[in-house]
Amino acid sequence: MFCRLLLLFVLGLSCLNVVGQTRRALVIGIGVQKDDRWGKINGDMDVPIVIDMLKRSGYQNRNILSLVNQQATKSGIMDAFTTLIKSCRLNDIVYIHFSGHGQRVTDIDGDEEDGWDESWIPYDAYRDYCVQDKGDKHLIDDEIYQLLVEIKGKIGSNGKILVVADACHSDS
């Protein structure tokens, strides 16, 4: 009898993690850029496919943020991450998807052995440093890392994060 009660107690505890889980997502797809020197790609076409996949996997519309082309500026992406982070709760499952260009940029804080940071290219990032963009419009790996650390802090050790990045030329 005691073993059965213990088993029911353990099974009940394991279900607690599932009860508190909400599936949240941020889906970013960029096919055209403000700077037309970037080649046309089809990252924007991935967004409806990814959202459909998420819905079939139990994600609710209200918990899926998406940015496409002109919406996916550096500030737009950072704002979407802020919204996502604010909504995260303990034990949540978070999916982040980026489809677009990637690029290596000069490492300004000296943390990269090879002297390069890898970056996602938002809509308003320019291909080469210029007056409009001295590299500050790129979303570099250090920034992405910090955003993921914030998410992990909110969802805890039982929460899960999955990041999918289809970003050519980002090198990592």
N, C-alpha and C positions, 0 to 999 in steps of 0.2 A: 504494500500500500504506500509506504513512504517513497519507494522508488518511483511509483506512478505520479505521486504528487510532485516530487522533485522534477521529473521529466516534464510535467505540465507547466511547472514554474519556469523551467529553462526555456521551453518552447514559447511561453508567454512573453518572456523577456526578449527573445529573438524577434518577436513580432513588433515590439515597440519601435525598433529602428525603422521598420517599413512604414508604420503609421505616420511618422513625422516626415517622411520623404516627399518632397515636391520636385518634379522634374522641371528644370528651367533651361532656357537656351538663348544664345545670341548667335545669329546667323548673318554673316557679312559676305556680300558678293559684289565684286567690282569688275565690270567688263570694259568700261571706258574711263578715261582719266581727264582731268582738267587740262593737263599738259599732254597735248596730242603726240608728243614724241614717244610716249609709251605706246606700244603696239596694242591693238584691239585683241582682247581675249574674251572668254565666255564665263567669267566668274559670276556674273549676274544671273546667268542661266541656271546656276547650281542652286540658287536660293529656293525656288519652289520645289525642287526635287528633295532638298534636305528637309524643308519644312514638312513635306508629305511623309518622309521617312520618320521624322520625329513624332508626328501625329499618330502614325501607325504603331509607334513604340510607347504610346501613353502620355505624350506631352500635350498639354492643353494650349489652345491658341493664346489665352491670356498670359501664359508664361513663356511665350516665344517672342523675342525681340528680333527684328530683322532690319538690316540696312542694305540698300541697293544703290549702286553708282553714286549720284550726287549726295545722297543721304550719308554716305560713308566717308565723310571728311574726317580729319584727325579729331576735331572737337566732337563731331557726331559719334564717332566710335568711343571716345573717352566718356561722353555723356551716357551712352548705352551701357558701357561697363559700370558706371556709377549707379545707374538704375538697377542693373542686375545685382550688383553687390548689395545694395540697400534691401533688395527683396529676398536675398538668400537667408535661409534659416538652417539650423542644425540638422544634419543628415540629408540635406538636399542632394540631388544629382544635377550637375551642371554640364551642359554641352556647349562648346564654343566652336564655331566653324568660320574659317576665313578662306575665301576663294578670290584670288587676285594676284597682282604682281608682288614679288619680293625683291629685295635689293640689299647688298652689303653697303654699309656706310661707315665713315670714319668713327672709330671708337674714341669718344672724347673723355671718358673717365678712366681709361687705362686698365679696364678689367679683362680685356680680351688679349690672349696671347698673340694672335695674328694681327692685332691692330684694327680689326673690323667688327662692328656690330652687325647683326642680321636684322632685317626689318620687314614689316608688312607695309605695303604702299597704299595709304588711303587715297581717296579720290583727288584730294587737293595737293598731293605730294608731287614735286617735280622730279624729273629724271636726273637732272644735274643741279648742283648747288647754284642758286641764283638769288636775285633780290627778293623774289616772292617766297623762296624756300631755301633756307640755309641748312636744311636737314631736319629742322624742327617739325616739319609736317609728316615725317616718317614715324611709324610706330615701331620703336626699336625693341629688341629682345629684352633689354633691362626693364623697360616699361611694362611689357607683357608679363614678365616674371612678377613684378610688384602687384599687378592686378590679380594674377592667379593666387599670390600669397594672401591678398585681402579676401578673395573668395574662399580659400581654404580655411582662413580664420573664422569665417562665418558658418561654414558647413561642418566644420569639425572633422575629427579623424574617421568617422563613419560616413561622411559625405564623400561624394565622388565627383571628379572633374575629368572630362574628356575634351581634349583640344585637337581639332583636325584643321591643318593648314595646308592648303593647296596654293603655295606661293613660290613659283619658280624663281630661281636665282637668290633665294634667301640663305642657302648653304647649310642650314640646320633647322 
